[in-house]
């Protein structure tokens, strides 16, 4: 994602999309600089998230914990609820259920919709024949 903010030497945050102006230049309520400004706190929080994203520390999960998923189990499909998510160095997602049951890789044997799971199971069964 392209950065929207940058840091200045003082307490204000630069807003990149408007020619690197500081938030102070837009704020009508500047009393003692940006230190106590709510808008500055919002820009600072956004800048912090942008830093985390650049460092590879901000991850968008494929689904929240508690999501219902369907996994291919043997020759059938079963319904589970996600209790854990793993992210591999290679970019693959692995889902867990019931705190300790490894379901498998997302979009390979675990799916977010029953229809996707049924389609994949049909492909597997057709490949065996």
DSSP file (Angstrom, degrees, kcal/mol; ACC not computed):
  #  RESIDUE AA STRUCTURE BP1 BP2  ACC     N-H-->O    O-->H-N    N-H-->O    O-->H-N    TCO  KAPPA ALPHA  PHI   PSI    X-CA   Y-CA   Z-CA
    1    1 A X              0   0    0      0, 0.0     2,-0.2     0, 0.0     3,-0.1   0.000 360.0 360.0 360.0 140.6    0.0    0.0    0.0
    2    2 A X        -     0   0    0      1,-0.1     2,-0.1     2,-0.0    48,-0.0  -0.529 360.0-108.7 -73.3 137.1    1.2    3.5   -0.8
    3    3 A X        -     0   0    0     -2,-0.2    -1,-0.1     1,-0.1     3,-0.1  -0.366  27.6-173.3 -66.5 143.1    2.0    5.6    2.3
    4    4 A X        +     0   0    0     12,-0.1    12,-1.6    42,-0.1    13,-0.6   0.529  68.8  40.8-106.8 -15.3   -0.3    8.4    3.1
    5    5 A X  E     -A   15   0A   0     10,-0.2     2,-0.3    11,-0.1    10,-0.2  -0.843  54.1-177.8-132.2 165.1    1.8    9.9    5.9
    6    6 A X  E     -A   14   0A   0      8,-1.6     8,-2.6    -2,-0.3     2,-0.3  -0.951  32.0-103.5-152.8 165.1    5.4   10.6    6.9
    7    7 A X  E     -A   13   0A   0     -2,-0.3     2,-0.2     6,-0.2     6,-0.2  -0.695  25.2-155.3 -96.5 146.4    7.0   12.0   10.1
    8    8 A X        -     0   0    0      4,-1.4    -1,-0.0    -2,-0.3     6,-0.0  -0.582  34.9-102.1-105.3 177.0    8.3   15.5   10.5
    9    9 A X  S    S+     0   0    0     -2,-0.2     4,-0.1     2,-0.0    -1,-0.0   0.793 106.0  47.2 -72.1 -27.2   11.0   16.6   12.9
   10   10 A X  S    S-     0   0    0      2,-0.1    -2,-0.3     1,-0.0     0, 0.0  -0.024 115.0 -73.5 -95.7-154.0    8.5   18.0   15.4
   11   11 A X  S    S+     0   0    0     -4,-0.1     2,-0.2     2,-0.1    -2,-0.0   0.546  99.4  95.6 -82.6  -6.9    5.3   16.5   16.7
   12   12 A X        -     0   0    0     -5,-0.0    -4,-1.4    31,-0.0     2,-0.4  -0.488  67.0-133.2 -89.4 156.7    3.3   16.9   13.4
   13   13 A X  E     -A    7   0A   0     -6,-0.2    10,-1.8    -2,-0.2    -6,-0.2  -0.885  18.3-125.3-107.5 136.4    2.8   14.3   10.7
   14   14 A X  E     -AB   6  22A   0     -8,-2.6    -8,-1.6    -2,-0.4     2,-0.7  -0.569  12.7-143.1 -77.4 143.4    3.2   15.1    7.0
   15   15 A X  E > > -AB   5  21A   0      6,-3.2     3,-1.2    -2,-0.2     6,-0.9  -0.926  12.1-164.5-107.8 107.2    0.3   14.2    4.7
   16   16 A X  G >>5S+     0   0    0    -12,-1.6     3,-1.3    -2,-0.7     4,-0.6   0.860  78.9  63.2 -64.2 -41.0    1.9   13.0    1.5
   17   17 A X  G 345S+     0   0    0    -13,-0.6    -1,-0.3     1,-0.3   -12,-0.1   0.562 102.8  50.6 -66.6  -8.0   -1.1   13.2   -0.8
   18   18 A X  G <45S-     0   0    0     -3,-1.2    -1,-0.3     3,-0.2     3,-0.3  -0.165 133.6 -75.8-123.2  39.5   -1.3   17.0   -0.4
   19   19 A X  T <45S-     0   0    0     -3,-1.3    -3,-0.2     1,-0.2    -2,-0.2   0.834  81.8 -66.3  76.0  33.6    2.2   18.0   -1.1
   20   20 A X  S  <<S+     0   0    0     -5,-0.8    -4,-0.2    -4,-0.6    -1,-0.2   0.818  83.7 160.2  57.5  35.5    3.8   17.0    2.2
   21   21 A X  E     -B   15   0A   0     -6,-0.9    -6,-3.2    -3,-0.3    -1,-0.2  -0.544  40.7-115.2 -78.9 153.5    2.0   19.6    4.2
   22   22 A X  E >   -B   14   0A   0     -8,-0.2     3,-1.3    -2,-0.2     4,-0.5  -0.537  20.1-115.5 -85.8 158.8    1.8   18.9    7.9
   23   23 A X  G >> S+     0   0    0    -10,-1.8     4,-1.5     1,-0.3     3,-1.4   0.813 114.6  68.6 -61.2 -27.8   -1.6   18.3    9.6
   24   24 A X  G 34 S+     0   0    0      1,-0.3    -1,-0.3     2,-0.2     6,-0.2   0.822  91.6  59.6 -60.2 -31.9   -0.9   21.6   11.5
   25   25 A X  G <4 S+     0   0    0     -3,-1.3    -1,-0.3     1,-0.2    -2,-0.2   0.705 112.3  38.9 -70.8 -19.2   -1.4   23.5    8.2
   26   26 A X  T <4 S+     0   0    0     -3,-1.4     2,-0.3    -4,-0.5    -2,-0.2   0.655  93.9  98.8-100.4 -20.9   -4.9   22.1    7.9
   27   27 A X     <  -     0   0    0     -4,-1.5     3,-0.4     1,-0.1    10,-0.0  -0.515  48.8-168.7 -79.4 131.0   -6.0   22.2   11.5
   28   28 A X  S    S+     0   0    0     -2,-0.3    -1,-0.1     1,-0.2    -4,-0.1   0.514  83.6  59.1 -89.9  -7.2   -8.1   25.2   12.6
   29   29 A X        +     0   0    0     -5,-0.0     2,-0.4     2,-0.0    -1,-0.2   0.029  64.9 145.5-115.5  27.0   -7.7   24.4   16.3
   30   30 A X        +     0   0    0     -3,-0.4     4,-0.1    -6,-0.2    -6,-0.0  -0.521   6.7 152.8 -69.9 121.3   -4.0   24.6   16.8
   31   31 A X  S    S+     0   0    0      2,-0.6    -1,-0.2    -2,-0.4     3,-0.1   0.744  78.5   5.4-112.5 -56.1   -3.3   25.9   20.3
   32   32 A X  S >  S-     0   0    0      1,-0.6     3,-0.6     0, 0.0     4,-0.2  -0.374 116.1 -82.5-127.6  54.2    0.1   24.5   21.3
   33   33 A X  T 3  S-     0   0    0      1,-0.2    -2,-0.6     2,-0.1    -1,-0.6  -0.385  73.2 -51.4  77.6-160.8    1.3   22.7   18.2
   34   34 A X  T >  S+     0   0    0      1,-0.2     3,-1.8    -4,-0.1    -1,-0.2   0.519 105.3 102.0 -91.3  -5.5    0.1   19.2   17.4
   35   35 A X  T <  S+     0   0    0     -3,-0.6    -1,-0.2     1,-0.3    -2,-0.1   0.837  94.2  26.3 -52.7 -42.5    0.9   17.7   20.7
   36   36 A X  T 3  S+     0   0    0     -3,-0.3     2,-0.4    -4,-0.2    -1,-0.3   0.179  92.8 122.6-107.3  16.9   -2.7   17.6   22.1
   37   37 A X    <>  -     0   0    0     -3,-1.8     4,-1.6     1,-0.1     5,-0.1  -0.666  52.2-152.8 -87.3 129.3   -4.5   17.5   18.8
   38   38 A X  H  > S+     0   0    0     -2,-0.4     4,-1.9     2,-0.2    -1,-0.1   0.893  98.1  54.2 -65.6 -40.1   -6.9   14.6   18.2
   39   39 A X  H  > S+     0   0    0      1,-0.2     4,-2.4     2,-0.2    -1,-0.2   0.905 106.4  52.5 -61.4 -40.9   -6.4   14.8   14.4
   40   40 A X  H  > S+     0   0    0      1,-0.2     4,-2.7     2,-0.2    -1,-0.2   0.885 106.4  53.7 -61.1 -38.3   -2.6   14.5   14.9
   41   41 A X  H  X S+     0   0    0     -4,-1.6     4,-2.2     2,-0.2    -1,-0.2   0.879 108.2  50.0 -63.8 -37.1   -3.2   11.4   17.0
   42   42 A X  H  X S+     0   0    0     -4,-1.9     4,-2.3     2,-0.2    -2,-0.2   0.937 112.6  46.1 -65.5 -47.0   -5.2    9.9   14.2
   43   43 A X  H  X S+     0   0    0     -4,-2.4     4,-2.6     1,-0.2    -2,-0.2   0.891 112.1  51.7 -62.5 -39.4   -2.5   10.7   11.6
   44   44 A X  H  X S+     0   0    0     -4,-2.7     4,-2.4     2,-0.2    -1,-0.2   0.911 109.1  49.9 -63.9 -42.3    0.2    9.3   14.0
   45   45 A X  H  X S+     0   0    0     -4,-2.2     4,-2.2     2,-0.2    -2,-0.2   0.916 111.5  48.6 -62.7 -43.4   -1.8    6.1   14.4
   46   46 A X  H  X S+     0   0    0     -4,-2.3     4,-2.4     1,-0.2    -2,-0.2   0.921 110.8  50.9 -61.3 -44.1   -2.1    5.7   10.6
   47   47 A X  H  X S+     0   0    0     -4,-2.6     4,-2.2     1,-0.2    -2,-0.2   0.886 108.5  52.5 -61.3 -38.9    1.7    6.4   10.3
   48   48 A X  H  X S+     0   0    0     -4,-2.4     4,-2.2     2,-0.2    -1,-0.2   0.916 110.1  47.6 -63.2 -43.4    2.3    3.7   12.9
   49   49 A X  H  X S+     0   0    0     -4,-2.2     4,-2.4     1,-0.2    -2,-0.2   0.891 110.1  52.4 -64.3 -39.2    0.2    1.2   10.9
   50   50 A X  H  X S+     0   0    0     -4,-2.4     4,-2.3     2,-0.2    -1,-0.2   0.888 108.4  51.4 -63.6 -38.5    2.0    2.1    7.7
   51   51 A X  H  X S+     0   0    0     -4,-2.2     4,-1.8     2,-0.2    -2,-0.2   0.934 109.8  49.2 -61.6 -46.4    5.4    1.5    9.5
   52   52 A X  H  <>S+     0   0    0     -4,-2.2     5,-2.8     1,-0.2     6,-0.8   0.899 110.4  50.8 -60.9 -40.9    4.2   -1.9   10.6
   53   53 A X  H ><5S+     0   0    0     -4,-2.4     3,-1.3     4,-0.2    -1,-0.2   0.917 109.2  50.4 -63.6 -43.1    3.1   -2.8    7.1
   54   54 A X  H 3<5S+     0   0    0     -4,-2.3    -1,-0.2     1,-0.3    -2,-0.2   0.829 109.9  51.4 -63.3 -31.7    6.4   -1.7    5.6
   55   55 A X  T 3<5S-     0   0    0     -4,-1.8    -1,-0.3    -5,-0.1    -2,-0.2   0.458 116.3-114.9 -84.4  -1.3    8.2   -3.9    8.2
   56   56 A X  T < 5S+     0   0    0     -3,-1.3    -3,-0.2    -4,-0.3    -2,-0.1   0.719  86.9 114.4  75.8  20.8    6.1   -6.9    7.2
   57   57 A X      < +     0   0    0     -5,-2.8     2,-0.6    -6,-0.2    -4,-0.2   0.478  52.7  80.0-103.0  -4.2    4.5   -7.0   10.7
   58   58 A X        -     0   0    0     -6,-0.8     2,-0.4    -5,-0.1    -2,-0.1  -0.921  61.7-176.3-107.0 120.8    0.9   -6.1    9.7
   59   59 A X        -     0   0    0     -2,-0.6     2,-0.7     0, 0.0    -6,-0.0  -0.948  23.0-142.7-122.7 134.6   -1.0   -9.1    8.3
   60   60 A X        -     0   0    0     -2,-0.4     2,-0.1     2,-0.0    -2,-0.0  -0.869  27.9-138.0 -93.9 115.1   -4.6   -9.2    6.9
   61   61 A X        -     0   0    0     -2,-0.7     3,-0.1     1,-0.1    26,-0.0  -0.389   8.9-130.6 -72.8 149.7   -6.1  -12.5    8.0
   62   62 A X  S    S-     0   0    0      1,-0.2     2,-0.3    -2,-0.1    -1,-0.1   0.734  88.2  -8.9 -72.7 -20.9   -8.1  -14.5    5.5
   63   63 A X  S    S-     0   0    0      4,-0.0    -1,-0.2     0, 0.0     2,-0.1  -0.958  79.8 -98.9-166.1 156.4  -11.0  -14.8    8.1
   64   64 A X    >   -     0   0    0     -2,-0.3     3,-1.6     1,-0.1    18,-0.2  -0.449  48.0 -89.7 -80.1 158.2  -11.5  -14.1   11.8
   65   65 A X  T 3  S+     0   0    0      1,-0.2    18,-0.2    -2,-0.1    -1,-0.1  -0.434 116.9  40.5 -59.0 138.1  -11.3  -16.6   14.6
   66   66 A X  T 3  S+     0   0    0     16,-2.5    -1,-0.2     1,-0.3     2,-0.2   0.351  81.8 140.9  98.7  -4.9  -14.8  -18.1   15.0
   67   67 A X    <   -     0   0    0     -3,-1.6    15,-2.8    15,-0.1     2,-0.4  -0.478  54.8-121.1 -71.3 139.6  -15.5  -18.3   11.2
   68   68 A X  E     +C   81   0B   0     13,-0.2     2,-0.3    -2,-0.2    13,-0.2  -0.691  39.9 175.3 -79.2 131.3  -17.3  -21.4   10.0
   69   69 A X  E     -C   80   0B   0     11,-2.7    11,-2.9    -2,-0.4     2,-0.4  -0.864  24.8-134.6-131.4 165.8  -15.2  -23.3    7.4
   70   70 A X  E     -CD  79 111B   0     41,-2.5    41,-3.0    -2,-0.3     2,-0.4  -0.989  21.1-170.0-124.7 131.7  -15.6  -26.6    5.5
   71   71 A X  E     -CD  78 110B   0      7,-2.4     7,-2.4    -2,-0.4     2,-0.6  -0.921  27.7-115.7-124.1 149.9  -12.8  -29.0    5.1
   72   72 A X  E     +C   77   0B   0     37,-2.6     2,-0.5    -2,-0.4     5,-0.2  -0.718  36.4 179.7 -81.9 122.3  -12.3  -32.1    3.0
   73   73 A X  E >   -C   76   0B   0      3,-2.5     3,-1.8    -2,-0.6     2,-0.5  -0.933  58.4 -48.6-131.3 105.6  -12.0  -35.1    5.4
   74   74 A X  T 3  S-     0   0    0     -2,-0.5    -2,-0.0     1,-0.3     0, 0.0  -0.569 122.2 -23.1  68.6-121.2  -11.6  -38.5    3.8
   75   75 A X  T 3  S+     0   0    0     -2,-0.5    -1,-0.3    -3,-0.1     2,-0.2   0.226 130.3  57.1-106.1  13.3  -14.2  -38.7    1.1
   76   76 A X  E <  S-C   73   0B   0     -3,-1.8    -3,-2.5    -5,-0.0     2,-0.4  -0.661  77.0-110.3-132.0-173.0  -16.6  -36.2    2.6
   77   77 A X  E     -C   72   0B   0     -5,-0.2     2,-0.3    -2,-0.2    -5,-0.2  -0.974  27.3-169.0-124.0 135.4  -16.9  -32.6    3.8
   78   78 A X  E     -C   71   0B   0     -7,-2.4    -7,-2.4    -2,-0.4     2,-0.4  -0.928  19.5-124.4-126.1 154.7  -17.2  -31.5    7.4
   79   79 A X  E     +C   70   0B   0     -2,-0.3     2,-0.3    -9,-0.2    -9,-0.2  -0.775  35.1 168.0 -96.9 135.6  -18.1  -28.2    9.0
   80   80 A X  E     -C   69   0B   0    -11,-2.9   -11,-2.7    -2,-0.4     2,-0.5  -0.897  31.8-124.9-140.0 169.4  -15.7  -26.6   11.6
   81   81 A X  E     -C   68   0B   0     -2,-0.3    17,-0.7   -13,-0.2   -13,-0.2  -0.985  33.5-116.0-119.8 128.6  -15.1  -23.4   13.4
   82   82 A X  E     +F   97   0C   0    -15,-2.8   -16,-2.5    -2,-0.5    15,-0.3  -0.413  38.9 164.6 -67.0 128.1  -11.7  -21.7   13.1
   83   83 A X  E     +     0   0C   0     13,-2.8     2,-0.3     1,-0.3    14,-0.2   0.469  66.8  19.0-118.1 -10.5   -9.9  -21.5   16.4
   84   84 A X  E     -F   96   0C   0     12,-1.3    12,-2.6     2,-0.0     2,-0.4  -0.990  57.6-156.5-159.5 153.1   -6.4  -20.7   15.1
   85   85 A X  E     -F   95   0C   0     -2,-0.3     2,-0.4    10,-0.2    10,-0.2  -0.999   7.5-167.0-134.9 132.9   -4.6  -19.4   12.0
   86   86 A X  E     -F   94   0C   0      8,-3.0     8,-2.4    -2,-0.4     2,-0.5  -0.922   6.4-156.2-116.9 146.6   -1.0  -20.0   10.9
   87   87 A X  E     -F   93   0C   0     -2,-0.4     6,-0.2     6,-0.2     2,-0.1  -0.979  13.6-147.0-124.0 120.0    0.8  -18.1    8.2
   88   88 A X    >   -     0   0    0      4,-3.1     3,-2.2    -2,-0.5    -2,-0.0  -0.434  25.3-114.8 -83.3 157.8    3.8  -19.8    6.5
   89   89 A X  T 3  S+     0   0    0      1,-0.3    -1,-0.1     2,-0.1    -2,-0.0   0.769 117.2  60.8 -58.4 -25.6    6.9  -18.1    5.2
   90   90 A X  T 3  S-     0   0    0      2,-0.1    -1,-0.3     1,-0.0    -2,-0.0   0.346 123.5-103.4 -86.8   6.7    5.7  -19.2    1.7
   91   91 A X  S <  S+     0   0    0     -3,-2.2     2,-0.3     1,-0.3    -2,-0.1   0.561  75.7 137.7  87.1   8.2    2.5  -17.2    2.0
   92   92 A X        -     0   0    0     13,-0.0    -4,-3.1     1,-0.0     2,-0.4  -0.674  44.6-140.3 -91.8 144.9    0.2  -20.2    2.7
   93   93 A X  E     -F   87   0C   0     -2,-0.3    13,-2.6    13,-0.3     2,-0.4  -0.856  14.2-168.3-103.8 136.4   -2.5  -20.1    5.3
   94   94 A X  E     -FG  86 105C   0     -8,-2.4    -8,-3.0    -2,-0.4     2,-0.3  -0.984   9.4-150.7-124.5 136.2   -3.3  -23.1    7.6
   95   95 A X  E     -FG  85 104C   0      9,-2.4     8,-2.6    -2,-0.4     9,-1.2  -0.817   6.0-161.3-113.5 148.8   -6.4  -23.3    9.8
   96   96 A X  E     -FG  84 102C   0    -12,-2.6   -13,-2.8    -2,-0.3   -12,-1.3  -0.874   3.2-164.6-120.9 153.5   -7.0  -25.0   13.1
   97   97 A X  E >>  +FG  82 101C   0      4,-2.8     4,-2.6    -2,-0.3     3,-0.6  -0.936  69.2  19.0-132.8 158.8  -10.3  -26.0   14.9
   98   98 A X  T 34 S-     0   0    0    -17,-0.7     2,-1.3    -2,-0.3    -1,-0.1   0.798 117.1 -81.2  52.9  33.3  -11.1  -27.0   18.5
   99   99 A X  T 34 S+     0   0    0      1,-0.2    -1,-0.3     2,-0.1   -17,-0.0   0.023 128.4  36.4  68.4 -29.4   -7.9  -25.4   19.7
  100  100 A X  T <4 S+     0   0    0     -2,-1.3     2,-0.7    -3,-0.6    -1,-0.2   0.320  86.1 101.1-137.7  10.2   -5.7  -28.4   18.7
  101  101 A X  E  <  -G   97   0C   0     -4,-2.6    -4,-2.8     2,-0.0     2,-0.5  -0.877  59.3-146.1-105.8 113.3   -7.0  -29.9   15.5
  102  102 A X  E     -G   96   0C   0     -2,-0.7    -6,-0.2    -6,-0.2    -2,-0.0  -0.642  15.6-176.4 -76.4 120.9   -5.1  -28.9   12.4
  103  103 A X  E     -     0   0C   0     -8,-2.6     2,-0.3    -2,-0.5    -7,-0.2   0.854  37.5-119.9 -87.9 -37.9   -7.5  -28.7    9.5
  104  104 A X  E     -G   95   0C   0     -9,-1.2    -9,-2.4   -33,-0.1     2,-0.3  -0.846  48.3 -17.3 130.4-167.4   -5.1  -28.0    6.7
  105  105 A X  E >>> -G   94   0C   0     -2,-0.3     4,-2.3   -11,-0.2     5,-1.8  -0.562  65.6-111.8 -82.8 135.5   -4.3  -25.4    4.1
  106  106 A X  B 345S+e  110   0B   0    -13,-2.6   -13,-0.3    -2,-0.3     5,-0.2  -0.409 100.7  10.7 -64.7 136.0   -6.8  -22.8    3.1
  107  107 A X  T 345S+     0   0    0      3,-3.7    -1,-0.3    -2,-0.1     4,-0.1   0.557 123.9  66.9  68.2  12.1   -8.2  -23.2   -0.4
  108  108 A X  T <45S-     0   0    0     -3,-1.6    -2,-0.2     2,-0.4    -1,-0.1   0.628 131.2 -16.3-117.2 -55.4   -6.5  -26.6   -0.7
  109  109 A X  T  <5S+     0   0    0     -4,-2.3   -37,-2.6     1,-0.2     2,-0.4   0.424 131.3  61.6-126.9  -8.1   -8.4  -28.7    1.8
  110  110 A X  E   < -De  71 106B   0     -5,-1.8    -3,-3.7   -39,-0.2    -2,-0.4  -0.976  65.2-176.4-123.2 136.1  -10.1  -26.0    3.9
  111  111 A X  E     -D   70   0B   0    -41,-3.0   -41,-2.5    -2,-0.4    -5,-0.0  -0.938  34.2-135.8-136.1 153.8  -12.6  -23.6    2.4
  112  112 A X  S    S+     0   0    0     -2,-0.3     2,-0.3   -43,-0.2   -44,-0.1   0.629  94.1  41.1 -83.3 -14.6  -14.6  -20.5    3.5
  113  113 A X  S  > S-     0   0    0    -43,-0.1     4,-1.6     1,-0.1   -43,-0.1  -0.969  75.6-131.5-130.7 150.8  -17.8  -21.8    1.7
  114  114 A X  H  > S+     0   0    0     -2,-0.3     4,-2.8     1,-0.2     5,-0.2   0.867 108.4  59.9 -64.4 -36.1  -19.3  -25.2    1.4
  115  115 A X  H  > S+     0   0    0      1,-0.2     4,-2.4     2,-0.2    -1,-0.2   0.905 104.0  49.3 -60.4 -42.4  -19.7  -24.7   -2.3
  116  116 A X  H  > S+     0   0    0      2,-0.2     4,-2.3     1,-0.2    -1,-0.2   0.914 111.9  49.0 -62.9 -41.8  -15.9  -24.3   -2.7
  117  117 A X  H  X S+     0   0    0     -4,-1.6     4,-2.6     2,-0.2    -2,-0.2   0.913 111.2  49.5 -64.2 -43.0  -15.3  -27.4   -0.7
  118  118 A X  H  X S+     0   0    0     -4,-2.8     4,-2.3     2,-0.2    -2,-0.2   0.910 110.7  50.1 -62.8 -42.1  -17.8  -29.4   -2.8
  119  119 A X  H  X S+     0   0    0     -4,-2.4     4,-2.0    -5,-0.2    -1,-0.2   0.919 112.7  46.3 -62.1 -44.3  -16.2  -28.2   -6.0
  120  120 A X  H  X S+     0   0    0     -4,-2.3     4,-2.5     2,-0.2    -2,-0.2   0.907 111.1  51.7 -66.4 -41.8  -12.7  -29.2   -4.8
  121  121 A X  H  X S+     0   0    0     -4,-2.6     4,-2.6     1,-0.2    -1,-0.2   0.901 109.2  50.9 -62.1 -40.3  -13.9  -32.6   -3.6
  122  122 A X  H  X S+     0   0    0     -4,-2.3     4,-2.4     2,-0.2    -1,-0.2   0.903 109.3  50.8 -62.9 -41.4  -15.5  -33.3   -7.0
  123  123 A X  H  X S+     0   0    0     -4,-2.0     4,-2.0     2,-0.2    -2,-0.2   0.920 111.3  48.4 -61.2 -43.7  -12.3  -32.3   -8.7
  124  124 A X  H  X S+     0   0    0     -4,-2.5     4,-1.2     1,-0.2    -2,-0.2   0.925 112.3  47.9 -62.8 -45.2  -10.4  -34.7   -6.4
  125  125 A X  H  X S+     0   0    0     -4,-2.6     4,-0.7     1,-0.2     3,-0.2   0.876 111.7  50.3 -65.6 -37.1  -12.8  -37.5   -7.0
  126  126 A X  H >< S+     0   0    0     -4,-2.4     3,-0.5     1,-0.2    -1,-0.2   0.846 106.3  56.0 -68.9 -33.2  -12.7  -37.0  -10.8
  127  127 A X  H 3< S+     0   0    0     -4,-2.0    -1,-0.2     1,-0.2    -2,-0.2   0.786 103.2  56.1 -67.8 -27.0   -8.9  -37.0  -10.8
  128  128 A X  H 3<        0   0    0     -4,-1.2    -1,-0.2     1,-0.2    -2,-0.2   0.691 360.0 360.0 -78.2 -19.2   -9.0  -40.5   -9.2
  129  129 A X    <<        0   0    0     -4,-0.7    -1,-0.2    -3,-0.5    -2,-0.2   0.473 360.0 360.0 -94.4 360.0  -11.1  -42.0  -11.9
